Amino acid sequence: MPAASALKPLPAAPAPHPVEIVPGKADSGALILCDHASNAVPEDLRALGLPAAEFERHIAYDIGAAAVTRALARHLGAPAILTRFSRLVIDPNRGRDDPTLVMRLSDGAVVPGNAAVDEREVERRIARFYDPYDAAVRSAVGAGMRAGHPPCLIAVHSFTPVWRGSPRPWHAGILWDADDRFARPLIEGLRADPSLVVGDNEPYDGALAGDTIHRHATVRGLASTLIEIRQDLIADEAGAESWAARFAGLLKPLLADERRRLPAPLRTRTTGRRRHQTPEPS
């Protein structure tokens, strides 16, 4: 048996790829995205100096959004792309020059591992996390286009039930920029249920320069919409499945209309408009 000094340490297990891809049919007419699917932080980033409890909060990920995304992909037979890293590592739903790309303070929590991040470290995280997600989305969009089925990009997010001590009345919200081909009928379809309070560009405005939808859909004239669901409604599997089925029922006839998905002239409200900075990640 070799001496202890001669033993070599085992190589570290490779980190998981930063992107989860759910396969689907190009002719589904949809590509489902989940920018804030995970609260995971690679070991070498040492939990960003935060206690574990902070990663159970909305500052680390969109609670319930990943489960809705996977269920919606299953219902629609559509491909889906989800992140495998926390938004606290880097936020792929931000432009590369956005000052909140790497959050140093989020809803009252100082993030020690981000406090002294310099430009070099930001670029390293872009290459390691942001770019692979961007590339996966770009590849999936390209596959749909080459197959003759321009996809509608559907981003799934979730929001907190209470903000700054005030309950939020909406069960769900539909966010959009200037193209309402999918947003308007989704809002109307949800509002057909009198028990639901539905936000139209609430609780956030969907005209966000540099965000995922803007980068991959708006600038190409592709149809898109961003779904926001209140986190307490999708925090468990049953809730996530119920809301995915609800949205699938509304989306299927819209996606079947190929004319609705044809690339259109660029329309946006983001021109000359800076992202509205709020203390809450969105």
FIMARVEX-230003 format. One record per residue (C-alpha): x, y, z; residue in one letter. Coordinates in steps of 0.25 Angstrom, whole numbers, plus 5000, padded with zeros to 4 digits. Layout:
BEGIN
> X, Y, Z, a
...
***
This chain:
BEGIN
> 5000, 5000, 5000, m
> 5006, 5014, 4996, p
> 5010, 5023, 5007, a
> 5000, 5034, 5010, a
> 5009, 5045, 5005, s
> 5009, 5038, 4991, a
> 4994, 5038, 4990, l
> 4988, 5048, 4980, k
> 4975, 5055, 4983, p
> 4963, 5050, 4975, l
> 4960, 5061, 4964, p
> 4948, 5069, 4967, a
> 4935, 5065, 4961, a
> 4931, 5074, 4949, p
> 4921, 5085, 4952, a
> 4907, 5082, 4946, p
> 4905, 5089, 4933, h
> 4898, 5103, 4936, p
> 4887, 5100, 4927, v
> 4875, 5090, 4927, e
> 4869, 5087, 4914, i
> 4856, 5080, 4913, v
> 4854, 5074, 4899, p
> 4841, 5077, 4891, g
> 4836, 5078, 4877, k
> 4840, 5089, 4868, a
> 4826, 5089, 4862, d
> 4820, 5092, 4876, s
> 4821, 5107, 4873, g
> 4827, 5110, 4887, a
> 4840, 5111, 4894, l
> 4838, 5112, 4909, i
> 4849, 5119, 4918, l
> 4852, 5120, 4932, c
> 4862, 5130, 4935, d
> 4862, 5128, 4951, h
> 4859, 5114, 4952, a
> 4870, 5110, 4962, s
> 4876, 5114, 4975, n
> 4889, 5107, 4973, a
> 4902, 5113, 4975, v
> 4915, 5105, 4971, p
> 4924, 5101, 4983, e
> 4935, 5110, 4978, d
> 4927, 5122, 4981, l
> 4925, 5118, 4995, r
> 4910, 5121, 4996, a
> 4914, 5136, 4993, l
> 4916, 5137, 5008, g
> 4901, 5136, 5011, l
> 4894, 5127, 5021, p
> 4886, 5115, 5015, a
> 4873, 5122, 5019, a
> 4875, 5133, 5009, e
> 4875, 5123, 4998, f
> 4860, 5119, 5001, e
> 4856, 5133, 4999, r
> 4851, 5140, 4986, h
> 4865, 5147, 4985, i
> 4871, 5134, 4981, a
> 4861, 5129, 4970, y
> 4847, 5129, 4966, d
> 4840, 5120, 4975, i
> 4831, 5110, 4967, g
> 4835, 5115, 4954, a
> 4843, 5103, 4950, a
> 4832, 5093, 4953, a
> 4822, 5101, 4945, v
> 4832, 5102, 4933, t
> 4834, 5087, 4933, r
> 4819, 5084, 4934, a
> 4816, 5094, 4923, l
> 4826, 5088, 4914, a
> 4820, 5075, 4916, r
> 4806, 5080, 4913, h
> 4810, 5087, 4901, l
> 4821, 5077, 4896, g
> 4830, 5089, 4895, a
> 4845, 5090, 4898, p
> 4849, 5098, 4911, a
> 4862, 5104, 4916, i
> 4864, 5106, 4930, l
> 4876, 5112, 4938, t
> 4884, 5103, 4948, r
> 4889, 5115, 4956, f
> 4884, 5125, 4965, s
> 4881, 5139, 4961, r
> 4890, 5143, 4972, l
> 4902, 5138, 4964, v
> 4898, 5146, 4952, i
> 4884, 5149, 4946, d
> 4882, 5145, 4932, p
> 4869, 5153, 4931, n
> 4878, 5166, 4931, r
> 4886, 5173, 4920, g
> 4901, 5171, 4920, r
> 4903, 5185, 4924, d
> 4892, 5186, 4935, d
> 4897, 5190, 4948, p
> 4888, 5179, 4955, t
> 4894, 5168, 4946, l
> 4902, 5163, 4959, v
> 4894, 5168, 4971, m
> 4901, 5173, 4983, r
> 4889, 5176, 4991, l
> 4875, 5169, 4989, s
> 4863, 5172, 4998, d
> 4871, 5176, 5010, g
> 4881, 5165, 5009, a
> 4896, 5169, 5006, v
> 4902, 5158, 4998, v
> 4917, 5157, 5003, p
> 4922, 5149, 4991, g
> 4917, 5160, 4982, n
> 4921, 5172, 4990, a
> 4935, 5173, 4984, a
> 4933, 5167, 4970, v
> 4941, 5174, 4960, d
> 4939, 5175, 4944, e
> 4948, 5163, 4942, r
> 4940, 5154, 4952, e
> 4927, 5159, 4945, v
> 4933, 5155, 4931, e
> 4937, 5141, 4937, r
> 4922, 5139, 4942, r
> 4917, 5144, 4929, i
> 4925, 5133, 4921, a
> 4922, 5122, 4931, r
> 4907, 5124, 4934, f
> 4901, 5135, 4925, y
> 4907, 5132, 4912, d
> 4903, 5117, 4912, p
> 4889, 5120, 4915, y
> 4888, 5131, 4904, d
> 4894, 5121, 4895, a
> 4884, 5110, 4898, a
> 4873, 5120, 4896, v
> 4879, 5125, 4883, r
> 4881, 5111, 4878, s
> 4866, 5107, 4881, a
> 4861, 5119, 4874, v
> 4869, 5116, 4862, g
> 4864, 5101, 4862, a
> 4850, 5106, 4862, g
> 4853, 5116, 4851, m
> 4860, 5106, 4842, r
> 4848, 5096, 4844, a
> 4839, 5106, 4838, g
> 4832, 5108, 4852, h
> 4836, 5122, 4858, p
> 4834, 5120, 4873, p
> 4827, 5129, 4883, c
> 4836, 5131, 4894, l
> 4829, 5129, 4908, i
> 4837, 5133, 4920, a
> 4832, 5128, 4933, v
> 4834, 5136, 4946, h
> 4828, 5137, 4960, s
> 4826, 5148, 4970, f
> 4825, 5150, 4985, t
> 4811, 5150, 4991, p
> 4815, 5162, 5000, v
> 4824, 5174, 4997, w
> 4829, 5184, 5007, r
> 4818, 5180, 5016, g
> 4806, 5181, 5006, s
> 4799, 5169, 5000, p
> 4799, 5168, 4985, r
> 4785, 5166, 4980, p
> 4789, 5159, 4967, w
> 4788, 5144, 4965, h
> 4796, 5145, 4952, a
> 4801, 5156, 4943, g
> 4805, 5156, 4928, i
> 4816, 5165, 4924, l
> 4819, 5170, 4910, w
> 4826, 5181, 4903, d
> 4819, 5186, 4890, a
> 4815, 5173, 4884, d
> 4802, 5168, 4890, d
> 4799, 5156, 4880, r
> 4800, 5146, 4892, f
> 4799, 5156, 4904, a
> 4785, 5161, 4901, r
> 4778, 5148, 4899, p
> 4785, 5142, 4911, l
> 4780, 5154, 4920, i
> 4766, 5153, 4914, e
> 4766, 5138, 4916, g
> 4770, 5138, 4930, l
> 4761, 5150, 4934, r
> 4749, 5141, 4928, a
> 4750, 5134, 4942, d
> 4744, 5144, 4952, p
> 4752, 5138, 4963, s
> 4765, 5143, 4958, l
> 4772, 5156, 4959, v
> 4780, 5158, 4947, v
> 4791, 5168, 4945, g
> 4794, 5175, 4931, d
> 4808, 5179, 4932, n
> 4807, 5177, 4947, e
> 4814, 5175, 4957, p
> 4825, 5179, 4947, y
> 4826, 5186, 4933, d
> 4830, 5176, 4922, g
> 4838, 5187, 4914, a
> 4851, 5184, 4919, l
> 4863, 5187, 4910, a
> 4873, 5175, 4910, g
> 4865, 5165, 4917, d
> 4864, 5151, 4912, t
> 4851, 5153, 4904, i
> 4856, 5166, 4898, h
> 4870, 5160, 4894, r
> 4864, 5147, 4888, h
> 4849, 5151, 4883, a
> 4847, 5166, 4882, t
> 4859, 5170, 4874, v
> 4856, 5158, 4864, r
> 4841, 5162, 4863, g
> 4837, 5148, 4870, l
> 4824, 5147, 4878, a
> 4826, 5146, 4893, s
> 4820, 5148, 4906, t
> 4825, 5147, 4921, l
> 4816, 5140, 4931, i
> 4817, 5144, 4946, e
> 4810, 5135, 4956, i
> 4809, 5138, 4971, r
> 4818, 5129, 4978, q
> 4809, 5124, 4989, d
> 4800, 5118, 4978, l
> 4811, 5110, 4972, i
> 4820, 5107, 4984, a
> 4816, 5092, 4983, d
> 4815, 5082, 4972, e
> 4799, 5082, 4972, a
> 4799, 5097, 4970, g
> 4810, 5097, 4960, a
> 4803, 5087, 4952, e
> 4789, 5094, 4953, s
> 4795, 5107, 4947, w
> 4803, 5100, 4936, a
> 4790, 5093, 4932, a
> 4782, 5106, 4932, r
> 4793, 5113, 4924, f
> 4794, 5101, 4914, a
> 4779, 5102, 4912, g
> 4780, 5117, 4908, l
> 4792, 5115, 4900, l
> 4789, 5103, 4891, k
> 4779, 5110, 4882, p
> 4788, 5123, 4881, l
> 4800, 5114, 4877, l
> 4793, 5107, 4867, a
> 4790, 5120, 4859, d
> 4803, 5120, 4851, e
> 4800, 5134, 4846, r
> 4801, 5139, 4860, r
> 4815, 5134, 4862, r
> 4821, 5140, 4849, l
> 4832, 5150, 4851, p
> 4827, 5164, 4851, a
> 4833, 5178, 4850, p
> 4841, 5182, 4862, l
> 4832, 5189, 4872, r
> 4837, 5193, 4886, t
> 4835, 5203, 4897, r
> 4850, 5201, 4902, t
> 4856, 5211, 4892, t
> 4863, 5222, 4901, g
> 4857, 5216, 4913, r
> 4866, 5211, 4925, r
> 4862, 5199, 4933, r
> 4854, 5204, 4945, h
> 4862, 5200, 4957, q
> 4854, 5194, 4969, t
> 4860, 5187, 4982, p
> 4853, 5175, 4978, e
> 4859, 5165, 4967, p
> 4849, 5163, 4956, s
***
